[in-house]
Amino acid sequence: MAGSVRERGRGRWQVRVFAGRDPISGRDRYASWTVSAGSKREAEKQTALRVAEVASGKHTGTTAMTFGELLERWLALKRGHDLSPTTLTLYAAVIRNDLLPNLGTVRLNKLSALHLDSLYARVAERAGPPMARKVHSVVRGALSQAKRWDLVTSNVASDASPPKQKKNEVHPPTVDELRAILDEAKDDFRALLRLAATSGARRGELLGLRWSDINLDDNRMTIRNNLVEVAGTVVIKPTKTGTVRDVVLDTETIATLRAHRTRCVELALACGTPLTDDAFVFSPRPGNREPYIPRVVTRRFARLCERIELEGIHFHGLRHFVATQLISGGADIESVSTRLGHSRPSVTLGLYTHPTGTNDQRAADAIGAIVSGAQRPGTASQSGRRQ
């Protein structure tokens, strides 16, 4: 491992130490410092110390690789990790639209937290803080990989300050509001909304259902897929947690699905297209060979709410409705978490429960009864005379 020293004038010397070859690009890596020394001999002593630091692994050196080159290599690595198509599309869009145009030519060893914070501010102003946090997530992931590849000695994204993430408020409908929604919905859309409001399944999970996933005789359905839209194309992928789950359904929901299937069969036969078991449960075409596009369902739900003058209610609120109503009704958190398809019960408690007036009163009555039971008879009247 060799080192060189070059005078820069006024008692300052440039120390440069060879640190091996880049494992990705094959280029030579160097660690460099500017040191103060009164003579070349003194500068050479400092060079020897730097050589020892590099040999010990304290400094790995840098290459001429740009941040843009790193991002391209990182994205290629992620494509081989079997990530969600939606996630990969987001990563590619962030790199293409925000990172390459602004920081793509910056050398890795020159990239700073100031670079990143300036970019985050511009992105937040243009597209909002949530988008700035997505950009930060990509930057942090790419630089973490660069550190594992020994391309950088530290992740400067750790020192950056992206906008703070605000928790999105989701307002589940009340029981009366849900009744109004179901009364307004018709035919297949009413069946879809009823199933959403009783199963707690995600929008994509509902749209990915096939008739082979519905057991009308056993009052249950199996959720094994999640349907998403990627760059205008519908993609069916595994569920968010990668697991398959059975969801037991109530008799009225099963009756609604039976009636819905009858309509689907009749419409398919009228068009000369039989309804097969692998057909989608919800479809805009006779024969149910193609699913609904997720954003179409979201817009349709929004228009329905506008007609009955309901504000602030979104399709995802039906999932929150299920969690909130079940927990306030006394269902155990494990059962609710399993029904919703969460990886752990803490997710259910942290994201999918909302206070209800009934639950608040039940809590007040419960604690009041406990305190009354602990209080000796006549204590209240005696405390009143002590004032």
C-alpha positions in Angstrom: 0.0 0.0 0.0 1.7 3.2 -1.2 1.4 6.8 -0.3 2.5 10.0 -2.0 2.9 13.6 -0.7 2.9 16.8 -2.8 3.5 20.4 -1.6 0.6 22.8 -2.1 2.4 25.9 -0.6 2.2 27.8 2.7 3.0 24.8 4.8 0.2 22.6 3.3 0.7 19.2 1.7 -1.5 16.9 -0.3 -1.3 13.3 1.0 -2.7 10.6 -1.3 -2.8 6.8 -0.3 -3.7 4.0 -2.6 -6.6 2.0 -1.0 -7.2 -0.9 -3.5 -9.6 -1.4 -6.3 -13.3 -0.6 -6.4 -15.2 -3.9 -6.1 -17.9 -2.6 -8.5 -16.1 -0.5 -11.2 -12.6 -2.0 -10.9 -11.1 1.5 -10.7 -8.3 2.4 -8.3 -9.4 3.9 -5.0 -7.5 6.6 -3.1 -7.8 8.2 0.2 -6.6 11.8 0.3 -5.9 14.5 2.9 -4.6 18.0 3.1 -2.1 18.3 6.1 0.0 21.0 7.6 3.7 20.3 7.9 6.9 22.5 8.2 8.9 20.2 6.0 8.6 17.4 3.5 10.1 15.0 6.1 7.3 15.9 8.5 4.7 15.5 5.8 6.1 12.1 4.9 5.7 11.1 8.6 2.0 12.0 8.4 1.7 10.1 5.1 3.0 7.0 6.9 0.3 7.4 9.6 -2.3 7.7 6.9 -1.1 4.6 5.1 -1.4 2.7 8.4 -5.0 4.0 8.8 -5.9 2.8 5.3 -4.3 -0.6 5.9 -6.3 -1.0 9.1 -9.6 -0.3 7.2 -10.3 3.0 9.0 -10.4 4.7 5.5 -11.6 2.8 2.4 -10.9 5.6 0.0 -13.1 6.9 -2.8 -13.4 6.5 -6.6 -14.4 8.8 -9.3 -17.9 7.2 -9.3 -20.7 9.7 -9.5 -23.9 9.5 -7.5 -25.8 8.9 -10.7 -23.7 5.8 -11.4 -24.4 4.5 -7.9 -28.1 5.0 -8.3 -28.1 3.0 -11.6 -26.2 0.1 -10.0 -28.4 0.2 -6.9 -31.6 0.1 -9.0 -30.3 -2.8 -11.0 -29.6 -4.6 -7.7 -33.1 -3.9 -6.4 -34.7 -5.2 -9.7 -33.1 -8.6 -8.8 -34.6 -8.6 -5.3 -38.2 -9.5 -6.4 -39.6 -6.2 -5.1 -43.1 -5.1 -5.7 -43.6 -3.6 -9.3 -45.1 -0.6 -7.7 -42.0 0.0 -5.5 -39.6 -0.5 -8.4 -41.6 2.0 -10.5 -41.5 4.5 -7.7 -37.7 4.1 -7.3 -37.1 4.5 -11.0 -39.3 7.6 -11.2 -37.6 9.2 -8.3 -34.1 8.5 -9.8 -35.1 9.7 -13.2 -37.1 12.8 -12.3 -35.4 14.1 -9.2 -32.0 12.6 -8.4 -30.2 12.3 -11.8 -31.1 15.8 -13.1 -30.0 17.4 -9.8 -27.3 15.3 -8.3 -26.4 12.7 -10.9 -23.0 14.2 -11.8 -21.9 14.8 -8.2 -18.9 12.6 -7.1 -19.7 10.3 -4.3 -16.9 11.7 -2.2 -18.3 15.2 -2.7 -21.9 14.5 -1.9 -23.0 16.3 1.2 -26.0 16.6 3.5 -26.3 20.2 2.2 -26.8 18.8 -1.4 -29.5 16.6 -0.1 -31.3 19.1 2.0 -31.4 21.6 -0.8 -32.9 19.0 -3.1 -35.5 18.0 -0.5 -36.6 21.6 -0.1 -37.1 21.9 -3.9 -39.0 18.7 -4.1 -41.2 19.5 -1.1 -42.1 22.9 -2.7 -42.9 21.3 -6.0 -44.6 18.1 -5.0 -45.1 18.2 -1.2 -43.3 16.8 1.8 -44.4 13.2 1.3 -42.6 13.2 -2.1 -39.5 14.7 -0.5 -39.5 11.8 2.0 -39.7 9.3 -0.8 -36.7 10.9 -2.4 -34.9 10.7 0.9 -35.8 7.0 1.2 -34.2 6.2 -2.2 -31.1 8.3 -1.4 -30.6 6.7 2.0 -31.0 3.2 0.6 -28.6 3.8 -2.2 -25.9 5.3 0.1 -26.4 2.5 2.6 -25.6 0.0 -0.2 -22.6 2.1 -1.2 -21.3 1.8 2.3 -21.7 -1.9 2.2 -19.8 -1.9 -1.1 -17.0 0.1 0.5 -17.6 3.0 -1.9 -18.1 5.5 0.9 -17.1 5.6 4.5 -20.4 7.1 5.8 -24.0 7.6 4.7 -24.4 11.4 4.4 -28.2 10.9 4.2 -28.1 10.2 7.9 -27.1 13.8 8.5 -29.7 15.2 6.1 -33.0 16.7 7.3 -36.0 15.6 5.1 -39.4 17.1 5.9 -41.1 15.4 8.9 -43.7 12.8 8.0 -47.2 13.7 9.0 -49.7 10.9 9.7 -52.5 11.0 7.3 -55.9 11.2 9.0 -58.3 8.6 7.8 -61.9 9.0 8.7 -63.9 5.7 8.7 -67.6 6.1 8.1 -70.0 5.9 11.0 -72.6 3.1 10.9 -75.3 5.5 9.6 -72.9 6.8 6.9 -72.1 3.3 5.8 -75.8 2.5 5.6 -76.3 5.5 3.3 -73.3 4.4 1.2 -74.7 0.9 0.7 -78.2 2.1 0.0 -76.8 4.3 -2.8 -74.6 1.6 -4.3 -76.1 -0.7 -6.9 -75.5 -4.3 -8.1 -71.8 -5.3 -8.3 -70.5 -2.2 -6.6 -72.8 -2.7 -3.7 -71.5 -6.3 -3.3 -67.9 -5.0 -3.5 -68.5 -2.3 -0.8 -70.4 -4.7 1.5 -67.5 -7.2 1.2 -65.0 -4.4 1.9 -67.0 -3.3 5.0 -67.3 -6.7 6.5 -63.9 -8.4 5.5 -61.6 -5.4 6.0 -59.6 -6.6 2.9 -57.5 -4.1 1.0 -58.8 -2.6 -2.2 -56.3 -4.6 -4.3 -57.1 -7.8 -2.5 -60.8 -7.5 -3.2 -60.2 -6.7 -6.9 -57.8 -9.6 -7.2 -60.4 -12.1 -6.0 -61.5 -14.9 -8.3 -64.6 -17.0 -7.8 -62.4 -20.0 -6.9 -61.4 -17.9 -3.8 -65.0 -17.7 -2.6 -66.5 -20.6 -0.8 -70.2 -19.8 -0.6 -71.1 -23.0 1.2 -68.5 -22.6 3.9 -69.0 -18.8 4.4 -65.4 -17.9 3.8 -63.0 -16.4 1.2 -59.3 -16.9 0.6 -57.1 -13.9 0.0 -54.0 -14.8 -1.9 -53.4 -11.9 -4.3 -53.2 -8.2 -4.4 -54.0 -6.3 -7.6 -52.1 -3.1 -8.3 -51.7 -0.7 -11.2 -48.1 0.0 -12.5 -47.5 2.5 -15.2 -51.1 2.0 -16.5 -50.9 -1.8 -16.5 -52.8 -4.0 -14.0 -50.4 -6.4 -12.2 -51.4 -9.2 -9.8 -48.9 -9.9 -7.1 -48.8 -11.6 -3.7 -50.5 -9.9 -0.7 -48.6 -7.1 1.0 -47.3 -9.5 3.7 -46.7 -12.3 1.3 -49.2 -14.6 3.1 -52.4 -16.3 2.2 -55.3 -15.9 4.6 -58.9 -17.2 5.0 -61.6 -14.7 6.0 -64.9 -15.9 7.5 -67.9 -14.0 6.2 -71.4 -13.4 7.7 -74.5 -14.9 6.2 -75.8 -11.6 4.8 -72.6 -10.9 2.9 -72.6 -14.5 1.6 -76.2 -13.9 0.4 -75.1 -10.7 -1.3 -72.3 -12.6 -3.1 -74.7 -15.3 -4.2 -77.0 -12.8 -5.8 -73.9 -11.1 -7.4 -72.7 -14.4 -8.8 -76.2 -15.1 -10.2 -76.1 -11.7 -12.0 -72.6 -12.4 -13.3 -73.7 -15.9 -14.7 -76.8 -14.5 -16.4 -74.9 -11.6 -18.0 -72.1 -13.9 -19.2 -74.6 -16.4 -20.7 -76.5 -13.6 -22.4 -73.2 -12.6 -24.1 -72.2 -16.1 -24.9 -69.4 -16.1 -22.4 -69.5 -18.7 -19.6 -68.5 -17.7 -16.1 -65.6 -19.9 -15.0 -64.1 -20.4 -11.5 -61.0 -18.5 -12.4 -63.0 -15.4 -13.5 -62.7 -12.3 -11.3 -65.4 -11.7 -8.7 -65.6 -8.1 -9.7 -65.3 -7.1 -13.3 -66.5 -4.4 -15.7 -67.0 -6.9 -18.5 -69.4 -9.9 -19.1 -67.6 -13.1 -18.2 -65.4 -11.4 -15.7 -62.2 -12.1 -17.5 -60.6 -8.7 -16.6 -60.6 -7.0 -13.3 -61.5 -3.5 -12.3 -58.7 -0.9 -12.4 -58.0 0.2 -8.8 -58.2 3.9 -9.5 -61.5 3.5 -11.3 -63.0 1.9 -8.1 -61.6 4.8 -6.0 -63.1 7.4 -8.3 -66.4 5.6 -8.4 -66.6 5.5 -4.6 -65.7 9.2 -4.5 -68.6 10.1 -6.9 -71.0 8.0 -4.8 -70.0 9.9 -1.6 -70.5 13.2 -3.5 -74.0 12.2 -4.5 -75.0 11.6 -0.9 -73.0 14.6 0.3 -70.5 12.7 2.4 -67.1 14.5 2.8 -63.8 13.1 3.9 -64.7 9.4 3.4 -62.4 7.3 1.2 -62.5 3.7 0.0 -59.7 2.8 2.4 -61.9 4.1 5.3 -63.9 0.9 5.0 -60.9 -1.0 6.2 -60.5 1.3 9.1 -64.3 0.9 9.8 -63.9 -2.8 10.2 -60.9 -2.6 12.6 -62.5 0.2 14.7 -66.0 -1.5 15.0 -64.6 -4.9 15.8 -62.2 -3.7 18.5 -64.8 -1.4 20.0 -67.2 -4.3 20.0 -64.9 -6.4 22.1 -63.1 -8.6 19.4 -59.6 -9.7 20.5 -56.8 -7.8 18.7 -55.2 -11.1 17.3 -58.4 -12.0 15.5 -58.8 -8.5 14.1 -55.2 -8.4 13.0 -55.5 -11.7 11.3 -58.6 -10.7 9.5 -57.0 -7.5 8.1 -53.9 -9.4 7.1 -51.4 -7.5 9.2 -48.0 -8.8 10.0 -48.5 -8.2 13.7 -51.2 -6.9 16.0 -49.3 -3.7 16.9 -49.9 -2.5 13.3 -53.6 -2.8 13.8 -53.6 -0.9 17.1 -51.3 1.8 15.7 -53.0 2.5 12.4 -56.5 1.1 12.2 -58.4 2.0 15.3 -60.4 5.2 15.8 -62.4 6.4 18.8 -66.1 6.0 18.7 -68.7 7.7 20.9 -70.0 4.3 22.0 -66.6 3.0 22.9 -65.8 6.2 24.8 -68.9 5.8 26.9 -68.2 2.1 27.5 -64.7 3.1 28.7 -66.2 5.8 31.0 -68.8 3.4 32.5 -66.2 0.7 33.0 -63.7 2.8 34.9 -66.5 4.5 36.8 -67.8 1.1 38.0 -64.3 0.1 39.1 -63.8 3.3 41.1 -67.3 3.0 42.6 -66.5 -0.6 43.7 -63.3 0.6 45.3 -65.0 3.4 47.2 -66.4 2.8 50.7 -70.1 3.5 51.1 -70.9 7.1 52.2 -67.4 8.4 51.1 -68.8 10.8 48.5 -71.2 12.6 51.0 -68.5 12.7 53.7 -66.0 14.3 51.2 -68.6 16.9 50.4 -68.9 17.9 54.1 -65.0 18.3 54.4 -64.9 21.1 51.9 
